[in-house]
Amino acid sequence: MKQLVWRRIAAYLVDYVILFTTLILLQLGIVAVGQGFPYQLLKQGWQIELWVLTSISLPTWLYFTLTEQSARQATLGKRLLDLQVKTVNEKRLTFWQALLRTLIKLLPWELTHLTLLTPTPLWWDSDPSLRPGLVIVYVLLGLYLATMLLNPRRQSIHDLIVNSMVVLK
């Protein structure tokens, strides 16, 4: 069963590399085509957070939601590592289950963006001290991992909430 945990982590890392590469290339393409637009307009933390939310987070949410509720029931990373996401009743997730699962799973990521970008982006902050939101992020990540390690079905918090599990195909 611990092999399942490592496969899940490896699949997530594969998905992260795929998403990071794709979204960075998209951002670079936007800069090239827009000759710096809209980046030169992003002057405040909330504007940057809104841009990140729409151009990075939303595509990421759609990637996980649409692939995990699809007929293959897996992201590219999970497919590569022979994993699938199912309900505890061995059924396919609905769109809404997959969306909720994704939102909960990526909550630490979104809190990281929010913490680093608002009210003042960390790189513009005159006193860039530790932001309390990052402590919350690391506590959540620890809880997600501990829950998965201690649960007999290796379900993390997002799985428990939507009644899903990741299984070997």
N, C-alpha and C positions, 0 to 999 in steps of 0.2 A: 504493500500500500504506500510506503514512503516513496517508491519509484513513481507513483502517480503524482505526488507533490512535486518532485523534481521535474517531471515531464510538463506539468502545468506551468511551473516557473519558466522552464526553457521555452515553451510555446508562447508565453507572454513576452519573453525577450525577443523572440523571432518576430512576433507581431509588432512590438515596439520598434524594432529596426526597420521593418517594412513601412510602418506609419511615419516614423521620423524621416526616413529618406524621401518618401513620397511628398510629405507636407513641406519639408525644407525646399525640395525642388519646385513645388508649387509656389511657395513664398518668393523664391528667387525669380521665378517666371513672372510673378506679379510685379516685382521691382523692375525687372527688365522692360516689360511691356508698358508699365505705367510710369516709367522713368522716375521712380521714387514714390509715386502715388500708390497707395494712400499713406505711406509711412511718414512722409513729412507733415501730415496733418495730425498725427498721433502725439499730442503734447501733454496729455494728462493720463494718470494711471487708469482711470475708468475707461478712457478711450482705447488704451492698449488692451485692457482686459476684455472689452467688447470685441475688439478685432481678434484676439486670441480665441475667444469663445466661438465666434462665427467661422473663423478660417482654420482653426486647428481642432478645437474640442468637438464641434458639431460633426465634422467629417469622421473623427475618431469614434464618436458615439454611434454614428451610422454604420461604420465598418463592423464594430463588435455586434451591434444589434442585428443587422441584416444577415451577417454570416452565421451567427449562432442560432438564429431562428430559421435559417434556410433548410433545404432538404438535406444538406450535408451536415448540418448542426455543428459547424466548426469554423473557426477562423483559419487563415492559411497556416498559422503557427500550430494550431491544434491538429489540422489535417496532416501536416508534416510529421507530427509526433503521435499520430493515430489516436487522437482524443476526440470526444464528442461531448456536447452539452445536451442533457436531457432533463426532463422533469423526474422527480423521484418515482413516478409511475411509468418511467421508460418511454415517455411521449416527447414529441417535439415541443419546444418552447413556442408560445405565441409571440407575436411582435411585442406586445405590452410587457410580457414577462422578460423577454430579452432586453428591452429598453430599460426596465427598472433594474435588472441585474447589472447592466452596463453602467448606469448612473451611480449605483452604489459602489460597484467595483472601482470606478474612476473618481470617486469622491476625493480621495487623497490628492490625486493629480490636480483636480479643479481647485481644491483648497490651496495647493501650492501656488498655482497661478494667481489666485486672488490675494494671497499673502504677499507674494513678491511684487505684485503690480499695483496694489492699492494701499493706502491712498496715494502714496508716492512710490513710483517704481524704485526698487532697491538700488539700482545703479545711479539714480538721481538723488537719493537720500543723503543729506549732509551728515546724518548720524546713522549709518547702516548697522545698527545693532541687531541682535537676534529678535526675530519677529515671533510672537507667541503662536501664531497660526502654524508655524513649522513644527512646533512641539506637538500640536494636535495631529498634524499629518503623520509624524513618526509614531505616535501612539496608535493611530488608526491602522497604519501598516503593520505594526506589531500585533494588534488584535486580529487583523485579517489572517496573518500567517499563523498565529497561535491557534485560532479557531480551526483552520484547515488541518493543522498538525494533530490537534486533540480530538477532532471529530472522526468517528469510525468510517464515515463515507468520504472523508477528506473534503467536506464542504466548507467553504469559507462563508463569511457573513452574508455576502451577496447571494450565495447559493441557498443558504438557510431561509432568507427572507422570501425568495421567489419559489422555494421548493424545487430547486434544480440541483444537479450534480454533474461533475465531469467524469466521464468513464473512458476506459480503454475501448477502442472501436473493435 
